[in-house]
Amino acid sequence: MSQVQDSRQHPLRRSDDFTDKGSVPTAKDAWNLAIEIRDRLEKVERRQKEQATAFPINDLNTPDYDGHRKDHVAMREEQKTLTGYKTDITKKILGLVVLALLGLTLSGMLNRLAESFKHL
């Protein structure tokens, strides 16, 4: 129902508000507009209250918007650190597995070499 206001129109007037397009707004028109504004404001306030529930309450008993943002920054930093640790541990485990496989392979090759020298 919202429309761009024409600069030539009365500030309270929208093209679909009034029954008599040539008249100035009546008290009924102003009342209807006030009711509409009240209803819209109630919706905005309700949405704001719902959104505020997503934030922790600070020591002033109000939503802590900045603290919420700082928590997200801290979580991202923690995630980066955790990812780094996971990468390091994975590299170390893979290194140990490769070292164990090389050790077994070398051990088997030495056993085979020793067996071949026994037959000479």
N, C-alpha and C positions, 0 to 999 in steps of 0.2 A: 504494500500500500504506500510505501514511501516513494516519493518522486522528487526530482530536482525542482527546487522552487524557482519560479520565474520572478525576476527582479521587479517586474511591473505589478505583481500581485501583492495583495495585503499579506503581512508576515504570518498571519494565522491561516491564510487561505491556501488550500491545495485544490487542484482542479476538480476533484471528486468529492469535496467536503460539503458543498452547499446545494440546496435545492434551487435557489434563485441565484443564477450565476452573476447577475449584475449587482447584487446587494452586498452590503458589508456584513461581516459575520454577526450572527445573532448570539444571544446569551446561550441558547441551546447548542449552537455550533461550538462556541468556546468551551462549554461544559463537556461536550463529546470529545473535543480535542484534549482537554485536561484529563478525562478518563483514559483515553488512549495513551497519553504520556505516562500516567500513573501505572497502567498495566505494563507498558514496556519497561519502565524503571523497575518494577517489581521483578520482572524476568531477569533483568541485568543483575540486580542485587542477589537473586536466588542463584544465578550461575556463578557469581563471584564467591558466594558462601560455599558452594559445592567445590569450586576449584581450590579454595583456601584449605579444605580438608586434606588435600594432598601434601600439605606442608607441615613440618613439625611446629609445635608451639614453643615460642621463646620464653624468656623469663618475664616478659611484659604481658604474657598471655595473649599474644597475637601471632599470626602465622609468620614464621621465620623464612622469608623468601630468600634473603641473602645466604642464610645458613644452608638452605636447601641447595642453592647453587654451589656453595663451597663443598658440600657433601658430594655432589656429583663430580666436581673437579678432583677431590681426594680419591673417589672411587676409580676415576680414570687413571690416576697416577698409580694407585694400588694395582690395578689391572695390568698396567705396563710392567711394573716390577714383577708381578706374579708370572706374566708371560715370559719375562727374561729368565726367571728361575726355572720355569718349565723347559725352556729352550736349552739352558745350560745342563740341566739334569738329563734331558734326552740325549744331548751330545755325549755326555759322560757314559751313559748306559750303552749307547751304540759303540763308543770307543772300546768299552770293556768287552762287548760281544765280539767285535772284530778281533781284539787282542786274543780272546779265548779261542776263536776259530783259527787264528794264525798259529797259536800255541799248539792246538791239537793237530793241525796240518803238519807243522814242523816236527812234532813228536812222532807222528806216523811216518813221515819221510825218514827220520833218523832210525826208527825201528826197522824200516825196510832196507835202508842202507846197511845197518848192522847185520841183518839177516843175509844180505847178499855177500858181505865180506866173510861170513862164517862158511859159506860154501866154497870159497876159494882155497 
